[in-house]
């Protein structure tokens, strides 16, 4: 750049400014994509964790149901045995 040439008239400065703007936009876009991906992954992990808890609850409900059935059977056996005596 010569002494009389202004910054606005320098093609190298304009190219550099354009390249900087493009790089800034690219970096901003990449950061946004990383942020969005992080949010999605966190959401998926939360969903998997919640699904695991739901599965655990279903298993507990089934276990309680099985135990309830066994208790009913034992009660029936006890009452039958009392009738014998």
N, C-alpha and C positions, 0 to 999 in steps of 0.2 A: 504494500500500500504506500503510495507516495504521499508527501506532506500535504499537497493540495487536494488529494482524493478523500472524500468523506467515507465513513463506514457504510453508508447506505449505497454507495456506488461501487463497492468492492464486491466482485462476483465470488471471490473465495469466502468472504464473510457471509454472503447470502447462502452459499452452498453449505457452509458450516452450520449456519442457523437452521437451515432446512433439515440437515442430517441430525442435528441435536433434537429438533422437534419430533422427527420420525422416531428416533431412539427413545425419547421420553414417552411417546405414545405406545411404542412397542413394549417397553418395560412396564408401563401402567397396565397394558392389556395382559401381559404375562402375570403380573402380580394379582390382578383381578381373577384370572383363571385359577391361579394357585389358591386364592382365598375361596373361590366358589367350590373347588375340588375339596378343600378342607372341610367346608360346611357340609357337602354331600357325604363325605366319608364319615364325619361325626354323626350325621343323621342316620346313616346306614348302621353304624356301630350301636347307636341308641336303639334302633329298630331291632337289631339282632339281640341286644341285651334284653329288651322288653319281650321279644319272642321267646327267649330262653326262660324268662320268669314265667311267662304264660304256660310254657311247656311244663315247667316245674310244678306250677299250680294244678295243671291237668293231672299230672302224675300223683300229686298228693290227694286230689279229689278221688281218683281211682283207687288209691291205697285205702283211703277212709271208707270208701264204698265197699271194698273187699273186706275190710275189718268189720264193718257193720254187718255184713252178710255172715261172717264167721260168728260174731256175737249172737246173732239171731239163731243160727244153727246150734250153738252151745246152749242157749236158753231152751230151745226145744228139747235137746237131749236131757237137760237137767229136769225139765218138767215131766218128760217121759219116764226118767228114772225114779222120780218121786211117786209117780203113779204105780210103779212096780212095787214099791215098798208100802 
